[in-house]
Amino acid sequence: MSRIPLRPTPAGDELTRLEKPPDWVEVFGGLTGPLEVEIGCGAGGFALEHCRRNPNVRLVAFEWRKKYAREVAHRGEKHGLKNLKVIEGDARTMVPKLFAPGSLAILHLQFPDPWWKRVHQKRAILHGDFPQFLLTLLEEAGRFDFRTDVQDVGERGIKALEAAGFHNPLGPLVFHPYDPEDAPSTRERRYLVSGAPVYRARLVKP
Ligand SMILES: C[S@@+](CC[C@H](N)C(=O)[O-])C[C@H]1O[C@@H](n2cnc3c(N)ncnc32)[C@H](O)[C@@H]1O
């Protein structure tokens, strides 16, 4: 990602202190398409490309690293992506405040930090009762899109999601094959070139 001067204020600043969900149609300037969330967008490869390919979708991307969040927000605006909103902050605390139950069409979690040390594992997104909570945010037949390069994270993640009540149309604990229709994340692009394995799951709310 090219170096651009960081903006002085957090990305999505107007939303970060809200205690209840905003009117997302208003936030997106009148757009009404399916509402999707990405947790941990990093350098934004997925968010920017997904929004470019799917102008009908509204994507809210969370990223707690200031540099990434502000650069992705800047690039989204530069490319005229009216359907992308980047929010700088901790998705674990903000997502519960900003989205009503049944309001999301898709949740995206790609290449989450593996948190190798046991003491840090509580920081993982697919830890504790958070997967169960995320299920409540999805509309009926809403989807959870999960990708990782770490087999153990993939296996634990898919297990946690299925235990939380997500349905795996391919059968229990079965990973999803690569789908060229999916926009690749920044990290995924590397693996598509090198051929290193990626573990993907595409689960649905029953
Ligand atoms: C390994 S990177 C992957 C980035 C991107 N999804 C990709 O595939 O290229 C994980 C990203 O998640 C972000 N992250 C981790 N936990 C987060 C949280 N609770 N809230 C917001 N961002 C988080 C990290 O800062 C990091 O940018």
The ligand as a Gaussian input file, in Angstrom:
#p B3LYP/6-31G(d) Opt

LIG

0 1
 C       -3.738000     -11.001000      10.001000
 S       -4.519000      -9.503000       9.659000
 C       -5.531000      -9.869000       8.232000
 C       -6.017000      -8.644000       7.537000
 C       -6.981000      -8.888000       6.349000
 N       -8.223000      -9.466000       6.795000
 C       -6.344000      -9.745000       5.298000
 O       -6.777000     -10.893000       5.126000
 O       -5.414000      -9.280000       4.622000
 C       -5.761000      -9.354000      10.937000
 C       -6.271000      -7.942000      11.059000
 O       -7.321000      -7.897000      12.025000
 C       -7.174000      -6.733000      12.813000
 N       -7.909000      -6.986000      14.094000
 C       -7.672000      -7.997000      14.969000
 N       -8.549000      -7.961000      15.985000
 C       -9.358000      -6.892000      15.750000
 C      -10.456000      -6.327000      16.452000
 N      -10.900000      -6.859000      17.609000
 N      -11.063000      -5.231000      15.928000
 C      -10.610000      -4.686000      14.761000
 N       -9.568000      -5.176000      14.045000
 C       -8.954000      -6.269000      14.533000
 C       -5.674000      -6.583000      12.959000
 O       -5.288000      -5.273000      13.289000
 C       -5.202000      -6.980000      11.568000
 O       -5.147000      -5.869000      10.689000

